[in-house]
Amino acid sequence: MEEFLRYVIRHLAEHPDEVVITRTESSSGVVFHLAARSSDVPRIVGRNGHTLRALRTLLAASAAKRGQSANLVVLDS
């Protein structure tokens, strides 16, 4: 899951070296926190949030195959 997320987001970002993804695990599942340059955030979120919504859907489907739950949170910078 995490490798897929890193791969896709690094290709969306204009400054991929500044993208930071951290992982937090809890009893309810895994939460990925994404921090990126403020100019890259709109590219990752997409128009009306479509890209972010698609990433969250794919992440949730991948986690469900493993019997887990996962979410992606974009941090304000």
C-alpha positions as CSV (number, residue, x, y, z in Angstrom):
1,M,0.0,0.0,0.0
2,E,2.6,2.5,1.1
3,E,4.9,1.8,-1.9
4,F,2.0,2.3,-4.3
5,L,1.0,5.6,-2.6
6,R,4.6,6.9,-2.7
7,Y,4.9,6.0,-6.4
8,V,1.7,7.7,-7.5
9,I,2.2,10.8,-5.4
10,R,5.8,11.3,-6.4
11,H,4.7,11.3,-10.1
12,L,2.0,13.8,-9.4
13,A,4.2,16.2,-7.5
14,E,6.4,18.8,-9.3
15,H,8.9,18.5,-6.4
16,P,8.8,14.8,-5.5
17,D,11.9,15.1,-3.2
18,E,9.9,17.3,-0.8
19,V,7.0,14.9,-0.5
20,V,6.8,13.3,3.0
21,I,4.5,10.4,3.8
22,T,4.2,9.1,7.3
23,R,2.3,6.1,8.5
24,T,0.3,5.9,11.7
25,E,-1.3,2.6,12.8
26,S,-4.2,2.4,15.2
27,S,-6.8,-0.2,16.2
28,S,-9.1,1.2,13.5
29,G,-6.5,0.9,10.7
30,V,-3.7,2.7,9.0
31,V,-3.6,6.5,8.3
32,F,-1.1,7.9,5.9
33,H,-0.3,11.6,6.4
34,L,1.0,13.5,3.4
35,A,3.0,16.7,3.5
36,A,4.1,18.4,0.3
37,R,5.1,21.8,-1.0
38,S,2.1,24.1,-1.0
39,S,2.4,24.4,-4.8
40,D,2.2,20.6,-5.2
41,V,-0.9,20.1,-3.0
42,P,-3.4,21.2,-5.6
43,R,-1.8,18.9,-8.1
44,I,-2.2,16.0,-5.7
45,V,-5.7,16.9,-4.7
46,G,-6.9,17.5,-8.2
47,R,-9.8,19.5,-9.5
48,N,-12.6,19.4,-7.0
49,G,-10.7,16.7,-5.1
50,H,-11.1,14.0,-7.8
51,T,-7.5,12.8,-7.7
52,L,-7.4,12.7,-3.9
53,R,-10.7,10.8,-3.8
54,A,-9.5,8.3,-6.4
55,L,-6.3,7.8,-4.3
56,R,-8.3,7.2,-1.2
57,T,-10.6,4.7,-3.0
58,L,-7.6,2.7,-4.3
59,L,-5.9,2.8,-0.9
60,A,-9.1,1.6,0.8
61,A,-9.5,-1.2,-1.7
62,S,-5.9,-2.3,-1.3
63,A,-6.3,-2.3,2.5
64,A,-9.6,-4.2,2.3
65,K,-7.9,-7.0,0.4
66,R,-5.6,-7.4,3.5
67,G,-8.5,-7.2,6.0
68,Q,-7.5,-3.7,7.1
69,S,-8.7,-0.1,6.6
70,A,-6.6,2.8,5.4
71,N,-7.1,6.5,4.9
72,L,-5.0,9.4,3.4
73,V,-4.8,12.8,5.1
74,V,-3.2,15.8,3.4
75,L,-1.6,18.0,5.9
76,D,-1.7,21.8,5.6
77,S,1.6,23.4,5.0
